[in-house]
Amino acid sequence: MYEMFAQDSWKVRQNLTINAGLRYTIIEPYHTLWGNQIVFDPAFYDPNLAVTVSPTTGLITGSPTIQQLYNGMVIPGSRFPDSAKAHVPEANTTLYNGLFRGVPDHYSNIQWNDIQPRFGIAYSPDEKTVFRVGGGRFYTRLGVSDSVFLGGNPPFQKSASLTNGTVDGLGPSAAGQIPLVVTTQARNLRNPEAWNWNFAVERELPWRSTASVAYVGRRGLHLQREADINQPTAATVAANPGVNIDSLRPFKGFGTIRQTDDVASSRYNSLQVSWNRRASNGLQFGVAYTLSKSVDDGSNQRDVVPDTYDTSFLWGPSEFDSRHVLVFNYLYPIPFFREQHGFVGKVVGGWQLSGITQFQTGLPCSVGVATDYAKVGLDSNFGCGPNGQYWVMNGHPKIIGTFGPNGQWFSTTNPDGSPIFTQPAPGTFNTQRVRDAIYQPGFQNWNMGLFKALPVTERVKLQFRAEAFNVWNHPNWCGSSGCRGTTNIGLNPTSASTFGKVLTKGSERNLQLSLRAEF
């Protein structure tokens, strides 16, 4: 990655400052030193070389050549480097030389237009008030995952798929007859982009304190997401009942082809309010509140869309969309025996109490099960949703909010007794925008610390710390998928005993004692 930037600060008047900058970033996509990376590129797939796939077993029939088996596969670069022969067995044969097709060793195009302007303005109408506004464009490198490190594909690493069939053994001959499973990435894979902006007012108040009110926004573009580009359409599967789906896929001889693309986007808007009191008479205190909303059509870089050909129904709350967050922080020197001399002053006096207390509403998730109702061979799950499909929503799931073991968090039936959630019709996807429709229980956390410095000599000092996480042992209720820092609930509609219920609790109190020596 190469970057250059220029910036300037202009003090227009004593109370007005303008900052401006421009950054230019060149990010070279990942590549290998030994050429052991391979991708699938639809532009190099030749239908005339397509293998024959049995409609009954989904296996490749006949004796296909290397060019047929790896039809559309591309090894970036022009050849294996000499250094590869000691590390990559495939570099010691000419079998795969035909897969070098003249593309750069980094495969995806370098983005030459990642220009990022930024600006900021600060204006102070009086000595106690400041107005600030700022904004800018930002780029970053793609996240590291198997989908952008493509050495895990055959022939460098064997992987195969078998759908609704049986195989006696996976010997060398059998492995060549099973459709290959590969990952790839778009040829013109753009870098993740964000436009950030904010407007804030800060005011000095009595009691040595300051208050701030800010609006903060963000627009995410070209975000990483994945799709199976070899997924048959639901209509094709429905028109061919009983036929193995591997024979219905667009690119014959392959199972799923999971492609990383840059098509996801996001929006974030928030009101952020804070009040902080500087240390006075020993007490330091602060409180911050955020009201926010984050929406997107893919919250994680490894999210795999359910329907490759229609992603319009995925726009919804982000998986990390916590609407309300309230945080307190404090530091208080305990005054008792602080000025006392002798043993009492050294042991009992001079302690400090600190803490952070947080209240937060829960995160959203989806209702569904790991069932392929569309029968298209779903490759993976989409975010916190199921490895299957979302269920149809026939009403409004009211939040009941009963805490405790087996407590009902949201309603699963309408007032007339009919189920709110029903499975999609066979051969179809649910196209309602029901992704992340259920907000899970929130949580609160009280972390406190008690510490004291103990001078030993003029140059040696000990510091004792006693810290408690969730000091009151307050239960944060969780669901069937366990506790992951926030709480969860049962979201599988086929499990009547857990659906919509709070099942367990987490975040038990933890105590930590430490002694630190400084010299």
Buried (B, 14 or more C-beta within 10 A) or exposed (E): EEEEEEEEEEEEEEBBBBBBBBBBBBBBBBBBEBBBBBBBBBEBBEEEBBBBBBBEBBBBEEEBEBBBBBBBBBBBBEEBBEEBEEEBEBBEEEEBEEBBBEBBBBBBBEBEEBEBEBBBBBBBEEEEEBBBBBBBBBBEBBBEBEBBEBBBBBBBEBBBBBBEBEBEEEEEEBBBBBBBBBBBBBBEBBBBBBBBBBBBBBBEEEEBBBBBBBBBBBBBBBBBBBBBBBBBBBEBBBEBEEBBBBBBBBBBBBBBBBBBBBBBBBBBBBEBBBBBBEEEEEBBBBBBBBEBBBBBBBBBBBBBBBBBEEBEBBBBBBBEBBBEBBBBBBBBBBEEBEEBEEEEEBEBBBBBEBBBBBBBBBBBBBBBBEBBBBBBBBBBBBBBBBBBBBBBBEBEBEBBEEBEEEBBBBBBEBEEEEBBBEBBEEBBBBEBBBBBBBBBBBBBBBBBBBBBEBEEEEEEBBEBBBBBBBBEEBBBBBBBBEBEEBBBBBBBBEEEEBBBBBBBBBBEEEEEEEEEEEE
